[in-house]
Amino acid sequence: MSSYQFTPQAVEDLFEIWSYIAADDLDAADRVEEAIHTACGFLSDTPLAGRIREDLTALPLRFWIVQPYRNYWIAYHPEKKPLHVIRIIHAARNIPNILR
């Protein structure tokens, strides 16, 4: 069993990210997807590692920037077991609107 789970929105986010990148470079899409899963695994072990961003949402979420792909942010609920990945968001998007 996985130590984290994606909401349906996060599954859709990951598919859209992968599809967008894969249109130009399939290997790059796979690398980004792997980095996202690696980050989620890390967060499941250390859920308080992410930052609270009250400027983005009043929801009880934390945010983690995917390494080395710093344009992708993971929004997650740190107190749920397994860890709930709420959204995977590109930093250029309007994050407050997405999280409403």
Biopython code that builds the backbone (N, CA, C, O; Angstrom):
import numpy as np
from Bio.PDB.StructureBuilder import StructureBuilder

atoms = [
    (1, "MET", "N", (0.836, -1.191, 0.000)),
    (1, "MET", "CA", (0.000, 0.000, 0.000)),
    (1, "MET", "C", (0.874, 1.246, 0.000)),
    (1, "MET", "O", (1.899, 1.309, 0.679)),
    (2, "SER", "N", (0.456, 2.205, -0.755)),
    (2, "SER", "CA", (1.214, 3.439, -0.862)),
    (2, "SER", "C", (1.067, 4.258, 0.413)),
    (2, "SER", "O", (0.036, 4.211, 1.083)),
    (3, "SER", "N", (2.112, 5.005, 0.736)),
    (3, "SER", "CA", (2.084, 5.856, 1.920)),
    (3, "SER", "C", (1.483, 7.222, 1.618)),
    (3, "SER", "O", (1.452, 8.101, 2.480)),
    (4, "TYR", "N", (1.011, 7.392, 0.400)),
    (4, "TYR", "CA", (0.315, 8.613, 0.010)),
    (4, "TYR", "C", (-0.745, 8.249, -1.011)),
    (4, "TYR", "O", (-0.678, 7.210, -1.668)),
    (5, "GLN", "N", (-1.726, 9.134, -1.126)),
    (5, "GLN", "CA", (-2.742, 8.925, -2.156)),
    (5, "GLN", "C", (-3.095, 10.256, -2.784)),
    (5, "GLN", "O", (-3.066, 11.305, -2.141)),
    (6, "PHE", "N", (-3.431, 10.180, -4.068)),
    (6, "PHE", "CA", (-3.826, 11.355, -4.823)),
    (6, "PHE", "C", (-5.338, 11.506, -4.798)),
    (6, "PHE", "O", (-6.068, 10.520, -4.891)),
    (7, "THR", "N", (-5.804, 12.741, -4.674)),
    (7, "THR", "CA", (-7.218, 13.014, -4.896)),
    (7, "THR", "C", (-7.473, 12.863, -6.396)),
    (7, "THR", "O", (-6.524, 12.856, -7.181)),
    (8, "PRO", "N", (-8.727, 12.744, -6.803)),
    (8, "PRO", "CA", (-9.004, 12.691, -8.245)),
    (8, "PRO", "C", (-8.434, 13.906, -8.996)),
    (8, "PRO", "O", (-7.976, 13.773, -10.131)),
    (9, "GLN", "N", (-8.463, 15.076, -8.368)),
    (9, "GLN", "CA", (-7.914, 16.273, -9.009)),
    (9, "GLN", "C", (-6.397, 16.141, -9.199)),
    (9, "GLN", "O", (-5.863, 16.539, -10.234)),
    (10, "ALA", "N", (-5.711, 15.584, -8.202)),
    (10, "ALA", "CA", (-4.261, 15.403, -8.314)),
    (10, "ALA", "C", (-3.917, 14.387, -9.399)),
    (10, "ALA", "O", (-2.930, 14.555, -10.116)),
    (11, "VAL", "N", (-4.726, 13.333, -9.521)),
    (11, "VAL", "CA", (-4.519, 12.357, -10.602)),
    (11, "VAL", "C", (-4.641, 13.055, -11.950)),
    (11, "VAL", "O", (-3.829, 12.838, -12.849)),
    (12, "GLU", "N", (-5.662, 13.892, -12.080)),
    (12, "GLU", "CA", (-5.868, 14.637, -13.320)),
    (12, "GLU", "C", (-4.716, 15.619, -13.564)),
    (12, "GLU", "O", (-4.253, 15.769, -14.695)),
    (13, "ASP", "N", (-4.256, 16.288, -12.495)),
    (13, "ASP", "CA", (-3.121, 17.205, -12.621)),
    (13, "ASP", "C", (-1.896, 16.469, -13.160)),
    (13, "ASP", "O", (-1.243, 16.939, -14.092)),
    (14, "LEU", "N", (-1.588, 15.312, -12.568)),
    (14, "LEU", "CA", (-0.412, 14.565, -12.980)),
    (14, "LEU", "C", (-0.534, 14.111, -14.429)),
    (14, "LEU", "O", (0.435, 14.172, -15.186)),
    (15, "PHE", "N", (-1.714, 13.661, -14.811)),
    (15, "PHE", "CA", (-1.926, 13.243, -16.199)),
    (15, "PHE", "C", (-1.735, 14.411, -17.158)),
    (15, "PHE", "O", (-1.108, 14.261, -18.207)),
    (16, "GLU", "N", (-2.277, 15.579, -16.799)),
    (16, "GLU", "CA", (-2.138, 16.756, -17.660)),
    (16, "GLU", "C", (-0.684, 17.206, -17.763)),
    (16, "GLU", "O", (-0.224, 17.574, -18.844)),
    (17, "ILE", "N", (0.039, 17.181, -16.649)),
    (17, "ILE", "CA", (1.458, 17.552, -16.658)),
    (17, "ILE", "C", (2.233, 16.592, -17.550)),
    (17, "ILE", "O", (2.995, 17.014, -18.419)),
    (18, "TRP", "N", (2.028, 15.291, -17.326)),
    (18, "TRP", "CA", (2.744, 14.282, -18.102)),
    (18, "TRP", "C", (2.422, 14.416, -19.591)),
    (18, "TRP", "O", (3.324, 14.385, -20.428)),
    (19, "SER", "N", (1.146, 14.565, -19.918)),
    (19, "SER", "CA", (0.738, 14.664, -21.326)),
    (19, "SER", "C", (1.338, 15.885, -22.008)),
    (19, "SER", "O", (1.798, 15.802, -23.147)),
    (20, "TYR", "N", (1.334, 17.009, -21.315)),
    (20, "TYR", "CA", (1.877, 18.243, -21.883)),
    (20, "TYR", "C", (3.359, 18.084, -22.201)),
    (20, "TYR", "O", (3.811, 18.445, -23.288)),
    (21, "ILE", "N", (4.110, 17.542, -21.247)),
    (21, "ILE", "CA", (5.551, 17.381, -21.455)),
    (21, "ILE", "C", (5.822, 16.292, -22.490)),
    (21, "ILE", "O", (6.710, 16.438, -23.330)),
    (22, "ALA", "N", (5.059, 15.202, -22.430)),
    (22, "ALA", "CA", (5.267, 14.068, -23.344)),
    (22, "ALA", "C", (5.044, 14.439, -24.799)),
    (22, "ALA", "O", (5.598, 13.798, -25.692)),
    (23, "ALA", "N", (4.247, 15.458, -25.048)),
    (23, "ALA", "CA", (4.028, 15.894, -26.425)),
    (23, "ALA", "C", (5.340, 16.306, -27.095)),
    (23, "ALA", "O", (5.478, 16.210, -28.314)),
    (24, "ASP", "N", (6.303, 16.768, -26.287)),
    (24, "ASP", "CA", (7.608, 17.169, -26.808)),
    (24, "ASP", "C", (8.714, 16.165, -26.490)),
    (24, "ASP", "O", (9.634, 15.971, -27.286)),
    (25, "ASP", "N", (8.617, 15.515, -25.298)),
    (25, "ASP", "CA", (9.718, 14.659, -24.853)),
    (25, "ASP", "C", (9.196, 13.632, -23.849)),
    (25, "ASP", "O", (8.968, 13.952, -22.682)),
    (26, "LEU", "N", (9.012, 12.410, -24.310)),
    (26, "LEU", "CA", (8.459, 11.342, -23.473)),
    (26, "LEU", "C", (9.353, 11.045, -22.266)),
    (26, "LEU", "O", (8.855, 10.842, -21.159)),
    (27, "ASP", "N", (10.664, 11.020, -22.479)),
    (27, "ASP", "CA", (11.577, 10.739, -21.366)),
    (27, "ASP", "C", (11.511, 11.834, -20.300)),
    (27, "ASP", "O", (11.553, 11.545, -19.104)),
    (28, "ALA", "N", (11.409, 13.079, -20.733)),
    (28, "ALA", "CA", (11.299, 14.189, -19.781)),
    (28, "ALA", "C", (10.006, 14.074, -18.974)),
    (28, "ALA", "O", (10.000, 14.326, -17.769)),
    (29, "ALA", "N", (8.926, 13.699, -19.627)),
    (29, "ALA", "CA", (7.645, 13.526, -18.930)),
    (29, "ALA", "C", (7.772, 12.452, -17.861)),
    (29, "ALA", "O", (7.273, 12.614, -16.748)),
    (30, "ASP", "N", (8.436, 11.364, -18.196)),
    (30, "ASP", "CA", (8.632, 10.287, -17.222)),
    (30, "ASP", "C", (9.501, 10.749, -16.050)),
    (30, "ASP", "O", (9.249, 10.376, -14.904)),
    (31, "ARG", "N", (10.514, 11.553, -16.334)),
    (31, "ARG", "CA", (11.379, 12.055, -15.254)),
    (31, "ARG", "C", (10.615, 12.967, -14.300)),
    (31, "ARG", "O", (10.787, 12.882, -13.084)),
    (32, "VAL", "N", (9.779, 13.832, -14.844)),
    (32, "VAL", "CA", (8.985, 14.732, -13.994)),
    (32, "VAL", "C", (8.005, 13.912, -13.155)),
    (32, "VAL", "O", (7.855, 14.160, -11.958)),
    (33, "GLU", "N", (7.348, 12.949, -13.770)),
    (33, "GLU", "CA", (6.413, 12.104, -13.024)),
    (33, "GLU", "C", (7.130, 11.358, -11.895)),
    (33, "GLU", "O", (6.620, 11.284, -10.777)),
    (34, "GLU", "N", (8.299, 10.813, -12.185)),
    (34, "GLU", "CA", (9.066, 10.113, -11.158)),
    (34, "GLU", "C", (9.460, 11.055, -10.014)),
    (34, "GLU", "O", (9.394, 10.677, -8.844)),
    (35, "ALA", "N", (9.868, 12.274, -10.356)),
    (35, "ALA", "CA", (10.244, 13.255, -9.331)),
    (35, "ALA", "C", (9.050, 13.599, -8.446)),
    (35, "ALA", "O", (9.205, 13.787, -7.239)),
    (36, "ILE", "N", (7.879, 13.682, -9.030)),
    (36, "ILE", "CA", (6.665, 13.975, -8.244)),
    (36, "ILE", "C", (6.388, 12.828, -7.283)),
    (36, "ILE", "O", (6.100, 13.062, -6.109)),
    (37, "HIS", "N", (6.471, 11.598, -7.763)),
    (37, "HIS", "CA", (6.244, 10.446, -6.884)),
    (37, "HIS", "C", (7.306, 10.356, -5.793)),
    (37, "HIS", "O", (6.996, 10.012, -4.652)),
    (38, "THR", "N", (8.549, 10.660, -6.133)),
    (38, "THR", "CA", (9.621, 10.660, -5.136)),
    (38, "THR", "C", (9.345, 11.706, -4.054)),
    (38, "THR", "O", (9.515, 11.439, -2.864)),
    (39, "ALA", "N", (8.920, 12.893, -4.477)),
    (39, "ALA", "CA", (8.596, 13.956, -3.515)),
    (39, "ALA", "C", (7.436, 13.539, -2.610)),
    (39, "ALA", "O", (7.459, 13.800, -1.407)),
    (40, "CYS", "N", (6.434, 12.898, -3.183)),
    (40, "CYS", "CA", (5.288, 12.454, -2.379)),
    (40, "CYS", "C", (5.710, 11.399, -1.361)),
    (40, "CYS", "O", (5.232, 11.399, -0.227)),
    (41, "GLY", "N", (6.607, 10.501, -1.770)),
    (41, "GLY", "CA", (7.130, 9.511, -0.831)),
    (41, "GLY", "C", (7.883, 10.165, 0.314)),
    (41, "GLY", "O", (7.733, 9.778, 1.473)),
    (42, "PHE", "N", (8.695, 11.160, -0.019)),
    (42, "PHE", "CA", (9.419, 11.909, 1.013)),
    (42, "PHE", "C", (8.441, 12.585, 1.967)),
    (42, "PHE", "O", (8.615, 12.526, 3.184)),
    (43, "LEU", "N", (7.420, 13.223, 1.419)),
    (43, "LEU", "CA", (6.449, 13.939, 2.249)),
    (43, "LEU", "C", (5.658, 12.987, 3.139)),
    (43, "LEU", "O", (5.280, 13.355, 4.251)),
    (44, "SER", "N", (5.407, 11.789, 2.674)),
    (44, "SER", "CA", (4.679, 10.832, 3.510)),
    (44, "SER", "C", (5.500, 10.466, 4.741)),
    (44, "SER", "O", (4.939, 10.154, 5.791)),
    (45, "ASP", "N", (6.845, 10.503, 4.618)),
    (45, "ASP", "CA", (7.725, 10.226, 5.755)),
    (45, "ASP", "C", (7.949, 11.448, 6.634)),
    (45, "ASP", "O", (8.183, 11.315, 7.835)),
    (46, "THR", "N", (7.880, 12.639, 6.041)),
    (46, "THR", "CA", (8.134, 13.890, 6.761)),
    (46, "THR", "C", (7.063, 14.914, 6.386)),
    (46, "THR", "O", (7.355, 15.894, 5.701)),
    (47, "PRO", "N", (5.830, 14.693, 6.829)),
    (47, "PRO", "CA", (4.713, 15.520, 6.354)),
    (47, "PRO", "C", (4.786, 16.993, 6.738)),
    (47, "PRO", "O", (4.127, 17.821, 6.109)),
    (48, "LEU", "N", (5.563, 17.333, 7.744)),
    (48, "LEU", "CA", (5.647, 18.743, 8.129)),
    (48, "LEU", "C", (6.778, 19.472, 7.411)),
    (48, "LEU", "O", (7.082, 20.616, 7.747)),
    (49, "ALA", "N", (7.398, 18.835, 6.437)),
    (49, "ALA", "CA", (8.511, 19.450, 5.703)),
    (49, "ALA", "C", (8.042, 20.612, 4.827)),
    (49, "ALA", "O", (8.777, 21.579, 4.626)),
    (50, "GLY", "N", (6.840, 20.515, 4.317)),
    (50, "GLY", "CA", (6.329, 21.567, 3.442)),
    (50, "GLY", "C", (5.978, 22.830, 4.206)),
    (50, "GLY", "O", (5.928, 22.850, 5.436)),
    (51, "ARG", "N", (5.735, 23.881, 3.436)),
    (51, "ARG", "CA", (5.413, 25.183, 4.029)),
    (51, "ARG", "C", (3.919, 25.429, 4.023)),
    (51, "ARG", "O", (3.213, 25.036, 3.094)),
    (52, "ILE", "N", (3.453, 26.078, 5.060)),
    (52, "ILE", "CA", (2.085, 26.593, 5.085)),
    (52, "ILE", "C", (2.104, 27.884, 4.278)),
    (52, "ILE", "O", (3.009, 28.704, 4.433)),
    (53, "ARG", "N", (1.111, 28.064, 3.421)),
    (53, "ARG", "CA", (1.055, 29.267, 2.579)),
    (53, "ARG", "C", (-0.307, 29.922, 2.751)),
    (53, "ARG", "O", (-1.205, 29.733, 1.931)),
    (54, "GLU", "N", (-0.453, 30.690, 3.820)),
    (54, "GLU", "CA", (-1.716, 31.376, 4.079)),
    (54, "GLU", "C", (-2.025, 32.416, 3.012)),
    (54, "GLU", "O", (-3.176, 32.827, 2.860)),
    (55, "ASP", "N", (-1.009, 32.846, 2.273)),
    (55, "ASP", "CA", (-1.235, 33.789, 1.174)),
    (55, "ASP", "C", (-1.908, 33.107, -0.019)),
    (55, "ASP", "O", (-2.432, 33.785, -0.902)),
    (56, "LEU", "N", (-1.897, 31.774, -0.049)),
    (56, "LEU", "CA", (-2.495, 31.027, -1.154)),
    (56, "LEU", "C", (-3.837, 30.398, -0.807)),
    (56, "LEU", "O", (-4.719, 30.297, -1.660)),
    (57, "THR", "N", (-3.992, 29.975, 0.452)),
    (57, "THR", "CA", (-5.236, 29.317, 0.856)),
    (57, "THR", "C", (-5.373, 29.303, 2.372)),
    (57, "THR", "O", (-4.383, 29.278, 3.102)),
    (58, "ALA", "N", (-6.603, 29.320, 2.823)),
    (58, "ALA", "CA", (-6.886, 29.180, 4.253)),
    (58, "ALA", "C", (-7.071, 27.709, 4.627)),
    (58, "ALA", "O", (-7.218, 27.374, 5.802)),
    (59, "LEU", "N", (-7.063, 26.846, 3.627)),
    (59, "LEU", "CA", (-7.193, 25.412, 3.888)),
    (59, "LEU", "C", (-5.980, 24.905, 4.666)),
    (59, "LEU", "O", (-4.899, 25.485, 4.559)),
    (60, "PRO", "N", (-6.135, 23.840, 5.441)),
    (60, "PRO", "CA", (-5.017, 23.324, 6.249)),
    (60, "PRO", "C", (-4.038, 22.494, 5.396)),
    (60, "PRO", "O", (-3.832, 21.307, 5.646)),
    (61, "LEU", "N", (-3.451, 23.139, 4.401)),
    (61, "LEU", "CA", (-2.560, 22.455, 3.468)),
    (61, "LEU", "C", (-1.132, 22.940, 3.646)),
    (61, "LEU", "O", (-0.878, 24.022, 4.176)),
    (62, "ARG", "N", (-0.215, 22.112, 3.191)),
    (62, "ARG", "CA", (1.191, 22.491, 3.079)),
    (62, "ARG", "C", (1.596, 22.339, 1.626)),
    (62, "ARG", "O", (0.934, 21.653, 0.848)),
    (63, "PHE", "N", (2.697, 22.990, 1.272)),
    (63, "PHE", "CA", (3.171, 23.001, -0.103)),
    (63, "PHE", "C", (4.628, 22.568, -0.157)),
    (63, "PHE", "O", (5.438, 22.916, 0.701)),
    (64, "TRP", "N", (4.930, 21.804, -1.185)),
    (64, "TRP", "CA", (6.291, 21.336, -1.405)),
    (64, "TRP", "C", (6.643, 21.560, -2.870)),
    (64, "TRP", "O", (5.844, 21.267, -3.759)),
    (65, "ILE", "N", (7.835, 22.078, -3.114)),
    (65, "ILE", "CA", (8.317, 22.302, -4.474)),
    (65, "ILE", "C", (9.065, 21.046, -4.920)),
    (65, "ILE", "O", (9.967, 20.572, -4.230)),
    (66, "VAL", "N", (8.685, 20.521, -6.067)),
    (66, "VAL", "CA", (9.282, 19.296, -6.599)),
    (66, "VAL", "C", (10.709, 19.595, -7.064)),
    (66, "VAL", "O", (10.948, 20.553, -7.800)),
    (67, "GLN", "N", (11.645, 18.761, -6.624)),
    (67, "GLN", "CA", (13.044, 18.902, -7.026)),
    (67, "GLN", "C", (13.362, 17.879, -8.106)),
    (67, "GLN", "O", (12.940, 16.731, -7.968)),
    (68, "PRO", "N", (14.056, 18.209, -9.137)),
    (68, "PRO", "CA", (14.637, 19.508, -9.463)),
    (68, "PRO", "C", (13.716, 20.366, -10.331)),
    (68, "PRO", "O", (14.152, 21.364, -10.905)),
    (69, "TYR", "N", (12.454, 19.979, -10.422)),
    (69, "TYR", "CA", (11.496, 20.676, -11.300)),
    (69, "TYR", "C", (10.695, 21.682, -10.474)),
    (69, "TYR", "O", (9.532, 21.453, -10.142)),
    (70, "ARG", "N", (11.331, 22.777, -10.159)),
    (70, "ARG", "CA", (10.815, 23.744, -9.193)),
    (70, "ARG", "C", (9.555, 24.480, -9.640)),
    (70, "ARG", "O", (8.984, 25.245, -8.863)),
    (71, "ASN", "N", (9.119, 24.264, -10.867)),
    (71, "ASN", "CA", (7.877, 24.885, -11.318)),
    (71, "ASN", "C", (6.647, 24.115, -10.858)),
    (71, "ASN", "O", (5.524, 24.597, -11.007)),
    (72, "TYR", "N", (6.843, 22.930, -10.303)),
    (72, "TYR", "CA", (5.705, 22.109, -9.868)),
    (72, "TYR", "C", (5.635, 22.060, -8.356)),
    (72, "TYR", "O", (6.610, 21.755, -7.670)),
    (73, "TRP", "N", (4.454, 22.370, -7.863)),
    (73, "TRP", "CA", (4.199, 22.389, -6.430)),
    (73, "TRP", "C", (3.210, 21.289, -6.081)),
    (73, "TRP", "O", (2.250, 21.039, -6.810)),
    (74, "ILE", "N", (3.459, 20.645, -4.965)),
    (74, "ILE", "CA", (2.534, 19.651, -4.433)),
    (74, "ILE", "C", (1.802, 20.299, -3.268)),
    (74, "ILE", "O", (2.425, 20.769, -2.316)),
    (75, "ALA", "N", (0.477, 20.319, -3.350)),
    (75, "ALA", "CA", (-0.357, 20.798, -2.241)),
    (75, "ALA", "C", (-0.907, 19.545, -1.563)),
    (75, "ALA", "O", (-1.513, 18.695, -2.215)),
    (76, "TYR", "N", (-0.694, 19.436, -0.260)),
    (76, "TYR", "CA", (-1.070, 18.204, 0.435)),
    (76, "TYR", "C", (-1.588, 18.494, 1.837)),
    (76, "TYR", "O", (-1.332, 19.547, 2.421)),
    (77, "HIS", "N", (-2.322, 17.522, 2.349)),
    (77, "HIS", "CA", (-2.845, 17.604, 3.708)),
    (77, "HIS", "C", (-1.928, 16.769, 4.587)),
    (77, "HIS", "O", (-1.906, 15.545, 4.458)),
    (78, "PRO", "N", (-1.159, 17.411, 5.490)),
    (78, "PRO", "CA", (-0.117, 16.697, 6.227)),
    (78, "PRO", "C", (-0.612, 15.762, 7.326)),
    (78, "PRO", "O", (0.138, 14.898, 7.781)),
    (79, "GLU", "N", (-1.848, 15.919, 7.755)),
    (79, "GLU", "CA", (-2.307, 15.137, 8.899)),
    (79, "GLU", "C", (-3.087, 13.887, 8.509)),
    (79, "GLU", "O", (-3.429, 13.085, 9.378)),
    (80, "LYS", "N", (-3.371, 13.708, 7.245)),
    (80, "LYS", "CA", (-4.110, 12.535, 6.796)),
    (80, "LYS", "C", (-3.157, 11.355, 6.658)),
    (80, "LYS", "O", (-1.996, 11.519, 6.282)),
    (81, "LYS", "N", (-3.663, 10.167, 6.966)),
    (81, "LYS", "CA", (-2.916, 8.927, 6.781)),
    (81, "LYS", "C", (-3.732, 8.016, 5.894)),
    (81, "LYS", "O", (-4.852, 7.682, 6.279)),
    (82, "PRO", "N", (-3.264, 7.592, 4.746)),
    (82, "PRO", "CA", (-2.000, 8.040, 4.164)),
    (82, "PRO", "C", (-2.069, 9.507, 3.777)),
    (82, "PRO", "O", (-3.149, 10.094, 3.697)),
    (83, "LEU", "N", (-0.915, 10.083, 3.542)),
    (83, "LEU", "CA", (-0.825, 11.493, 3.153)),
    (83, "LEU", "C", (-1.706, 11.752, 1.939)),
    (83, "LEU", "O", (-1.659, 10.989, 0.974)),
    (84, "HIS", "N", (-2.503, 12.805, 1.967)),
    (84, "HIS", "CA", (-3.383, 13.142, 0.848)),
    (84, "HIS", "C", (-2.752, 14.241, 0.000)),
    (84, "HIS", "O", (-2.555, 15.366, 0.461)),
    (85, "VAL", "N", (-2.443, 13.899, -1.234)),
    (85, "VAL", "CA", (-1.954, 14.882, -2.202)),
    (85, "VAL", "C", (-3.198, 15.489, -2.832)),
    (85, "VAL", "O", (-3.940, 14.815, -3.547)),
    (86, "ILE", "N", (-3.416, 16.770, -2.559)),
    (86, "ILE", "CA", (-4.630, 17.455, -2.998)),
    (86, "ILE", "C", (-4.525, 17.892, -4.449)),
    (86, "ILE", "O", (-5.423, 17.632, -5.249)),
    (87, "ARG", "N", (-3.426, 18.557, -4.787)),
    (87, "ARG", "CA", (-3.211, 19.049, -6.157)),
    (87, "ARG", "C", (-1.719, 19.030, -6.464)),
    (87, "ARG", "O", (-0.883, 19.067, -5.561)),
    (88, "ILE", "N", (-1.403, 18.972, -7.751)),
    (88, "ILE", "CA", (-0.044, 19.150, -8.259)),
    (88, "ILE", "C", (-0.163, 20.300, -9.260)),
    (88, "ILE", "O", (-0.827, 20.174, -10.289)),
    (89, "ILE", "N", (0.481, 21.410, -8.950)),
    (89, "ILE", "CA", (0.181, 22.654, -9.649)),
    (89, "ILE", "C", (1.461, 23.278, -10.211)),
    (89, "ILE", "O", (2.491, 23.317, -9.538)),
    (90, "HIS", "N", (1.383, 23.760, -11.438)),
    (90, "HIS", "CA", (2.488, 24.531, -12.001)),
    (90, "HIS", "C", (2.474, 25.910, -11.340)),
    (90, "HIS", "O", (1.413, 26.513, -11.178)),
    (91, "ALA", "N", (3.625, 26.394, -10.967)),
    (91, "ALA", "CA", (3.744, 27.649, -10.225)),
    (91, "ALA", "C", (3.225, 28.860, -10.995)),
    (91, "ALA", "O", (2.892, 29.875, -10.384)),
    (92, "ALA", "N", (3.152, 28.776, -12.309)),
    (92, "ALA", "CA", (2.674, 29.908, -13.103)),
    (92, "ALA", "C", (1.148, 30.025, -13.087)),
    (92, "ALA", "O", (0.598, 31.034, -13.528)),
    (93, "ARG", "N", (0.473, 29.009, -12.586)),
    (93, "ARG", "CA", (-0.994, 29.045, -12.556)),
    (93, "ARG", "C", (-1.479, 29.877, -11.374)),
    (93, "ARG", "O", (-0.709, 30.191, -10.467)),
    (94, "ASN", "N", (-2.752, 30.226, -11.394)),
    (94, "ASN", "CA", (-3.351, 31.011, -10.318)),
    (94, "ASN", "C", (-3.735, 30.052, -9.191)),
    (94, "ASN", "O", (-4.855, 29.544, -9.148)),
    (95, "ILE", "N", (-2.802, 29.816, -8.292)),
    (95, "ILE", "CA", (-2.968, 28.795, -7.254)),
    (95, "ILE", "C", (-4.145, 29.093, -6.332)),
    (95, "ILE", "O", (-4.913, 28.175, -6.045)),
    (96, "PRO", "N", (-4.335, 30.334, -5.846)),
    (96, "PRO", "CA", (-5.506, 30.578, -4.990)),
    (96, "PRO", "C", (-6.831, 30.213, -5.671)),
    (96, "PRO", "O", (-7.717, 29.645, -5.033)),
    (97, "ASN", "N", (-6.969, 30.531, -6.946)),
    (97, "ASN", "CA", (-8.210, 30.172, -7.646)),
    (97, "ASN", "C", (-8.370, 28.673, -7.786)),
    (97, "ASN", "O", (-9.479, 28.153, -7.666)),
    (98, "ILE", "N", (-7.282, 27.976, -8.036)),
    (98, "ILE", "CA", (-7.339, 26.522, -8.195)),
    (98, "ILE", "C", (-7.765, 25.852, -6.892)),
    (98, "ILE", "O", (-8.479, 24.849, -6.918)),
    (99, "LEU", "N", (-7.339, 26.389, -5.766)),
    (99, "LEU", "CA", (-7.609, 25.760, -4.472)),
    (99, "LEU", "C", (-8.938, 26.189, -3.836)),
    (99, "LEU", "O", (-9.256, 25.763, -2.726)),
    (100, "ARG", "N", (-9.689, 27.001, -4.511)),
    (100, "ARG", "CA", (-10.982, 27.434, -3.958)),
    (100, "ARG", "C", (-11.949, 26.295, -3.899)),
    (100, "ARG", "O", (-13.086, 26.472, -3.462)),
]
sb = StructureBuilder()
sb.init_structure("model")
sb.init_model(0)
sb.init_chain("A")
sb.init_seg("    ")
for serial, (resi, resn, name, xyz) in enumerate(atoms, 1):
    if name == "N":
        sb.init_residue(resn, " ", resi, " ")
    sb.init_atom(name, np.array(xyz, "f"), 0.0, 1.0, " ", f" {name:<3s}", serial, name[0])
structure = sb.get_structure()
